[in-house]
């Protein structure tokens, strides 16, 4: 009868997990690994159990039993089962490594995607910065032109003021001259 689907007692796992060598029991009727009830149900007469270890920890068990007769486990059978258990352990280590590598690859892809998005954002930001720098340069150029025009206008204003002052003086002198001439003319008439 197959042991597939059978729930073994906790002592089964503890006994095998602590084993450093395969547990080969030729006559399991006295002290079965699977427990008395399970041994009776499955008609177990001989058992072979090996821990499957990953990084020093037992994570599974290779379990064989003989139901039709008491079996004297041969060294090459035990060695073969031990190799199978070690190979399973290596396969589990490889599977964990593959999962870890897959996770790292996924994380690296996510980081690359985020970096691409950041690079695209940085490019867009750089374009915006370039546009702003051009706008600032244009504004500075316009400001310089405006200052030049203001300086020129200030110069023209000063010239106009000077000319206005000169015109007022000339007008005052002309009035004064007219008044003098009028006074001369009045004297001349009087004389």
Helices and strands as residue ranges (DSSP letters): H 10-17, E 23-25, H 36-42, E 46-54, E 57-66, H 75-190
